[in-house]
Amino acid sequence: MTDRIPAAALLALALCAAPADAQPAPSPAATSQQLVADAMTRYEAADLSGALDLLAQAYALDPRPDILFAKGRIHVERGECVEAIDAYRRFLASKPGPNSTEIATRAIAECQRILAASGQPIGDPPPDGDRSGATAGEDVTPPGDDAGPPPPTTRTRVRPWYTDKLGDGLVLGGGAAGVTAALLYLSARGDVSRADEGGAGGVSLEEYNRLTERAETKQLWAGVAGAAGAALIVAGVVRYTIGDRTETIAIAPAATAGGGSITLGWRF
């Protein structure tokens, strides 16, 4: 008969078998927020299909009305008026604030006009308070008539080094100063060459002194411009290296003449 393993030994074996780096799973709301941020990245890259897929996943985890608004806008950009109307109507069923309601209503009216012009059928809007447009399992909780626009989605990124305007200005200024120094130096060399001309037809003593003095002045200013240019370029490189290029992008609904849009705002 096989000996039984003591309970303490079984517990020890279970602890050894468990992964040491196990971490608690992120909440559905946090995962949804990340999916929305990824969707906006796809949207910025003009990958509208990928953005819609990610928004659908985000909505399945956390059915927020602002996700419906974003889906409606992307459907409009893809020319999918039927899907856009459905998303906007479901958004309106959440009873958003007056500004958001106006945006969504305008977008629906524009899509209906397009469908009517193309001869496609236009479905009737659901009765007030009807949530039949929502899929099974979705819980859209009305925030109240006095609710404002859907909250913006934000994410942080680091801009490329060459987009630093201060660094660009320093480097360009240094380059311009360097070019000026080179031109002054070449002009001074020309004056020296003319002053050193001898023989018949050579310059007079008075002209020699004038050219020599002018060459010395140009060489002086060439040195000053060269030093200033070098200092500006070094300052620009330092700016590129240690400058803070972090920016926060806020993505929120905004009104436009044709309906609604997704507005991107930067803070850095």
Secondary structure as GFF3:
##gff-version 3
##sequence-region A 1 268
A	DSSP	alpha_helix	7	17	.	.	.	ID=ss1
A	DSSP	alpha_helix	28	44	.	.	.	ID=ss2
A	DSSP	alpha_helix	48	61	.	.	.	ID=ss3
A	DSSP	alpha_helix	65	77	.	.	.	ID=ss4
A	DSSP	alpha_helix	81	92	.	.	.	ID=ss5
A	DSSP	alpha_helix	98	118	.	.	.	ID=ss6
A	DSSP	beta_strand	153	158	.	.	.	ID=ss7
A	DSSP	three_ten_helix	161	163	.	.	.	ID=ss8
A	DSSP	alpha_helix	165	195	.	.	.	ID=ss9
A	DSSP	alpha_helix	205	242	.	.	.	ID=ss10
A	DSSP	beta_strand	246	256	.	.	.	ID=ss11
A	DSSP	beta_strand	259	267	.	.	.	ID=ss12
###
